[in-house]
C-alpha cells in the first residue's frame, strides 16, 4: 500500500474548499468496504462542517451492512443550476459512473473526485487511485488522519470494518502488507474492536443461506483440468431462498480451497436478460482482466460486474476467456 502524500491530500482539500455541498456515493450492490468508505468520508466532512448527502443505488443484500441502509438514499436532494455549480461529487470504491447504478437524479456534469483501489480504474485527474491498497477504507483512513487527526472510536470501527471485509479479515494480504497492518494497529489503538467486528462481519446469516450454499456447491462444475470452478444461482433459487444475507465469500473460500483450483466464477440470473458475475482467483490468474471483457472490473484476484445475457450462454463465453489463461 502506498502512502498518500501531502500533494494528494492538498488536492483533495482544495476540492473540498471549492464546493459548498457534496454527494457521496459508492458502487451499486455495495459491500462493506464501499459502505464504510462512504461513512468514513461522511465523518471527515462532518469534522470539516461541510454539508453532504449519502447516496447509494443499493440493494443492501449483505447481512453485515443491512443496518446502514437507512443512512443512504437513491434520490439526490434537488439542486438549482447555481447550486449544482458549487456541488462536488465524491465517488468511492469505483471509478465508473456506470457502476453507480440507478440514481433518481442527474449526477452527470458535477465536479467529481474519485477515491478507489481497483486495478481497473482508469481516471488520472481529480482522484486518488491506489491499486496496491487492499481497501478504499484504507485510503479514507489516511486522508482522515492527514486532514482531521486521530479517528474517534466510531470512525475507527467503520474503517477497520471496511478494511477487514476487503481483506477477508487479513487473509488475502501478503508479505508486502506491513503498512496495512500498521494502519490497522492505529485503528485498534483508536478503539476498534477486532473480535466484535469479526462477529458482525461473519455472523447473523439466515439459515436459508446455508441451504442455498449447499445447492451452489452441488451445482459447481470444473473445467480445464479442474483449474476453474463455475456455479450459478437461478431466478427460481432467488425466489425460493430470498435475496438477503448472501454469503458468496464462503462459497468462494470453499471452492478455492479445493486442490488444483485456480479460479472460481459465480453467476446469478438477476432478470430474464441480465446476470451479476463474481470472479475469484488464487495468485496467478488475473480475474479483473476477464471481468473487464464483460463490462466489469475489480482486482487481480477479486472482480465482478453486471452482464447482459443468460447463464446458459454466459458460462461458455466466460470459459472461453479463461481458456486463454488456464489451458
Residue pairs with C-beta under 8 A, 6 or more apart in sequence:
1 130
1 132
1 133
1 134
1 138
1 177
1 179
1 180
1 183
2 130
2 132
2 133
3 142
3 179
4 128
4 130
4 139
4 142
4 143
4 146
6 146
8 128
9 143
9 146
9 147
11 126
12 113
12 128
12 143
12 147
13 147
15 88
15 111
15 113
15 126
16 22
16 45
16 48
16 50
16 88
18 88
18 111
19 86
19 87
19 88
19 111
20 51
20 83
20 86
20 87
21 50
21 51
21 52
21 53
21 79
21 83
21 86
21 87
21 88
22 45
22 50
22 51
22 52
22 53
22 87
22 88
22 89
22 90
23 52
23 53
23 55
23 76
23 87
23 88
23 89
23 90
23 107
23 110
24 38
24 41
24 42
24 45
24 52
24 53
24 54
24 55
24 90
24 92
25 38
25 54
25 55
25 56
25 89
25 90
25 91
25 92
25 100
25 103
25 107
26 34
26 35
26 37
26 38
26 56
26 91
26 92
26 93
26 94
26 100
27 34
27 93
27 94
27 99
27 100
27 101
28 56
28 57
28 58
28 99
28 100
28 101
28 102
29 58
29 59
29 61
29 101
29 276
30 38
30 56
30 58
30 60
30 62
30 65
30 93
31 62
31 65
31 165
31 166
32 62
32 64
32 65
32 161
32 162
32 164
32 165
32 166
32 201
33 93
33 135
33 136
33 137
33 162
33 163
33 165
33 166
34 92
34 93
34 94
34 136
34 162
35 56
35 60
35 65
35 68
35 72
35 162
36 137
36 158
36 159
36 161
36 162
36 165
37 92
37 93
37 115
37 135
37 136
37 137
37 139
37 140
37 162
38 54
38 56
38 72
38 92
38 93
39 54
39 68
39 71
39 158
40 137
40 140
40 141
40 144
40 155
40 158
40 159
40 162
41 90
41 92
41 115
41 140
42 52
42 54
43 144
43 151
43 152
43 154
43 155
43 158
44 140
44 143
44 144
44 147
44 148
45 51
45 52
47 144
47 147
47 148
48 147
48 148
52 90
53 73
53 76
53 77
54 71
54 72
54 73
55 72
55 73
55 74
55 76
55 103
56 69
56 72
56 73
56 74
56 101
57 74
57 100
57 101
57 102
57 103
58 69
58 72
58 74
58 101
59 243
60 66
60 68
60 69
61 243
61 244
61 245
61 246
62 245
62 246
63 204
63 205
63 206
63 244
63 245
64 161
64 165
64 200
64 201
64 202
64 204
66 244
74 101
74 102
74 103
74 104
75 103
75 104
75 105
76 103
76 104
76 105
76 107
78 105
79 87
84 109
84 110
87 110
87 111
88 110
88 111
88 112
88 113
89 107
89 110
89 111
89 112
89 113
90 112
90 113
90 114
90 115
91 97
91 100
91 112
91 113
91 114
91 115
91 116
92 114
92 115
92 116
92 136
92 140
93 115
93 116
93 117
93 118
93 136
94 100
94 116
94 118
94 121
94 297
95 114
95 116
95 118
95 120
95 121
95 122
95 123
95 127
95 129
96 297
97 107
97 108
98 295
99 297
100 107
111 126
112 126
113 126
113 127
114 121
114 123
114 126
114 127
114 128
114 129
115 127
115 128
115 129
115 136
115 139
115 140
115 143
116 127
116 128
116 129
116 136
117 129
117 130
117 131
117 132
117 133
117 134
117 135
117 136
117 138
117 139
117 299
118 131
118 288
118 297
118 298
118 299
119 131
119 288
119 297
119 298
119 299
119 300
120 288
120 291
120 292
120 297
120 298
120 303
121 127
121 129
121 131
121 297
123 129
128 139
128 143
130 139
131 299
132 176
133 139
134 163
134 166
134 167
134 172
134 173
134 177
134 180
135 162
135 163
135 165
135 166
135 167
136 162
136 166
137 158
137 159
137 160
137 161
137 162
137 163
137 166
138 159
138 162
138 163
138 180
138 183
140 159
140 162
141 151
141 159
141 163
141 183
141 186
141 187
142 183
144 151
144 155
144 159
145 151
145 186
150 186
150 190
151 159
151 187
151 190
152 190
152 191
153 190
153 191
153 192
155 190
156 187
156 188
156 190
156 191
156 192
157 191
157 192
157 193
157 197
159 187
159 192
160 184
160 187
160 188
160 192
160 194
160 197
161 197
161 200
161 201
163 180
163 183
163 184
163 187
164 170
164 194
164 197
164 198
164 201
165 201
167 173
167 180
168 249
168 253
169 198
169 201
169 202
170 180
170 181
170 184
172 301
172 302
173 180
173 181
188 194
204 245
205 245
205 247
206 242
206 244
206 245
208 241
208 242
208 245
209 241
209 245
209 246
209 247
211 241
212 233
212 237
212 241
213 247
213 250
213 251
215 237
216 231
216 232
216 233
216 251
216 266
217 231
217 251
217 254
217 255
219 231
219 232
220 229
220 230
220 231
220 255
221 229
221 230
221 231
222 228
222 229
222 261
223 229
223 230
223 319
223 322
223 326
224 319
224 322
224 323
224 326
224 327
225 260
225 326
226 258
226 260
226 261
227 260
227 261
227 262
227 263
227 326
228 261
228 262
228 263
228 264
228 265
228 319
228 322
228 326
229 255
229 258
229 261
229 263
229 264
229 265
230 264
230 265
230 266
230 267
230 315
230 318
230 319
231 251
231 255
231 264
231 265
231 266
231 267
232 266
232 267
232 268
232 269
232 311
232 315
233 266
233 267
233 268
233 269
234 269
234 311
235 269
235 270
235 271
235 272
238 268
238 269
248 266
248 278
251 264
251 266
252 264
252 266
252 278
252 280
255 261
255 264
256 264
256 280
256 281
256 282
261 282
262 281
262 282
262 284
262 285
262 326
263 279
263 280
263 281
263 282
263 285
263 287
263 322
263 326
264 279
264 280
264 281
265 277
265 278
265 279
265 315
265 318
265 322
266 277
266 278
267 275
267 276
267 277
267 278
267 307
267 311
267 314
267 315
267 318
268 275
268 276
268 277
269 275
269 310
269 311
270 276
270 306
272 310
273 308
273 309
273 310
274 306
274 307
274 308
274 309
275 306
275 307
275 309
275 310
275 311
275 314
276 304
276 305
276 306
276 307
277 291
277 294
277 296
277 304
277 305
277 306
277 307
277 314
277 318
278 303
278 304
279 287
279 288
279 290
279 291
279 296
279 298
279 302
279 303
279 304
280 287
280 301
280 302
281 287
281 300
281 301
281 302
282 301
283 301
285 301
285 322
285 325
285 326
286 300
286 301
286 325
287 298
287 299
287 300
287 301
287 302
287 303
288 297
288 298
288 299
288 300
288 303
290 303
290 318
290 321
290 322
290 325
291 297
291 298
291 303
291 304
291 305
292 303
293 321
294 305
294 307
294 314
294 317
294 318
295 305
295 306
295 307
296 303
296 304
296 305
296 306
296 307
297 303
297 304
297 305
298 304
298 305
307 314
309 317
